[in-house]
Amino acid sequence: LQLVESGGGLVQPGGSLRLSCAASGFDPDRQAIGWFRQAPGKGREGVSCISTTDASTYYADSAKGRFTISFSRDNAKNMVYLQMNSLQPEEAGVYYCAGQPTVQDMCVMTVETDYWGQGTRVTVSS
């Protein structure tokens, strides 16, 4: 499984960004993909996750109502998106997508995975 993120950048408080994660070597019937955020000096925290088997989703409380995770499969290209609205300065950091396990087709967010992308930086500042 290889993961490549894109879409980070600078946005003003209250603004929006859409992050993309291109997944290859991926079995969409057996895995899930999650998004994590790592703020400066802090560990990685789970933001959202989607099971590509049944499109079930998980959101951290801070993301509910503002972030939307989605999955698309176009021929051999698997993409996971994270639409982030009403971004706040405390949500700045490096965002990573990661392969995640599932339990009964539900995504389980964990940092205990060998599959990480290289990250994309989000800066929220006026």
C-alpha positions in Angstrom: 0.0 0.0 0.0 1.4 3.4 -1.1 -0.2 6.7 -0.1 0.4 10.1 -1.5 -1.2 13.2 0.0 -1.8 16.6 -1.7 -3.9 19.7 -1.3 -2.4 21.3 1.7 -1.6 25.0 1.8 -2.3 28.3 3.5 -5.9 29.2 4.3 -7.5 32.0 6.4 -9.4 31.1 9.6 -12.9 30.1 8.5 -11.7 29.0 5.1 -11.8 25.6 3.4 -9.4 23.1 1.9 -9.8 19.7 0.2 -7.0 17.2 0.9 -6.5 14.2 -1.5 -4.9 10.9 -0.8 -3.9 8.7 -3.8 -3.8 5.0 -2.7 -2.1 2.3 -4.8 -1.4 -1.3 -4.0 -4.7 -1.1 -2.2 -7.5 -3.6 -1.8 -10.6 -1.5 -1.4 -12.6 -4.6 -0.3 -10.4 -5.1 2.7 -9.1 -1.9 4.0 -9.9 1.6 5.2 -8.1 4.9 4.9 -7.9 7.5 7.7 -6.7 11.1 8.0 -4.5 12.2 10.9 -3.3 15.6 11.9 0.0 16.3 13.6 0.4 19.8 15.1 3.9 21.1 15.9 5.3 19.3 18.9 2.4 16.9 19.2 1.6 13.4 18.3 -0.7 12.3 15.4 -4.3 12.4 16.2 -7.1 10.8 14.2 -9.4 13.2 12.3 -11.6 11.0 10.1 -11.7 7.5 8.5 -13.6 5.8 5.8 -14.2 2.1 5.1 -13.9 1.6 1.4 -15.9 -1.6 1.7 -19.2 0.1 2.7 -18.3 3.8 2.8 -19.0 3.9 6.6 -17.2 6.8 8.2 -15.8 8.0 11.5 -15.1 11.6 12.5 -13.4 12.9 15.6 -15.7 15.2 17.6 -13.8 18.3 16.5 -14.4 17.4 12.8 -18.1 16.5 12.9 -20.3 18.8 10.9 -17.3 20.6 9.2 -15.2 17.9 7.6 -16.3 15.3 5.0 -14.4 12.2 4.0 -15.1 10.5 0.8 -13.7 7.7 -1.4 -13.7 7.3 -5.2 -12.5 4.5 -7.4 -11.7 5.3 -11.0 -10.3 2.3 -12.8 -7.0 1.5 -10.9 -6.9 4.8 -9.1 -8.2 5.0 -5.6 -8.7 8.4 -4.0 -9.7 9.4 -0.5 -10.6 13.1 0.0 -11.0 15.2 3.1 -13.1 18.3 2.7 -12.4 20.7 5.5 -14.6 23.7 6.2 -14.5 26.5 8.8 -10.8 25.7 9.5 -9.4 27.2 12.7 -5.7 28.0 13.6 -5.5 25.1 16.0 -6.2 22.7 13.2 -3.0 23.6 11.4 -0.4 20.9 11.1 0.8 18.2 8.8 -2.1 15.9 7.6 -1.3 12.3 6.8 -3.4 9.6 5.3 -2.9 6.1 6.6 -4.0 2.6 6.0 -6.4 1.5 8.8 -7.8 -1.8 9.9 -11.4 -2.6 10.0 -13.7 -4.4 12.4 -16.9 -5.7 10.9 -16.2 -3.4 7.9 -16.0 -0.4 10.2 -12.8 1.7 10.1 -10.8 1.7 13.3 -8.5 4.6 13.7 -5.0 3.8 15.0 -1.5 5.1 14.7 -0.3 1.5 14.9 0.0 1.1 11.1 2.9 0.6 8.8 1.2 2.5 6.0 1.6 6.3 6.0 1.9 8.9 3.3 4.5 11.6 3.4 2.0 14.3 4.7 0.7 17.6 3.4 1.0 20.8 5.4 -2.0 22.9 6.3 -1.5 26.4 7.6 -4.4 28.3 9.0 -3.5 31.9 9.5 -4.7 35.4 8.6 
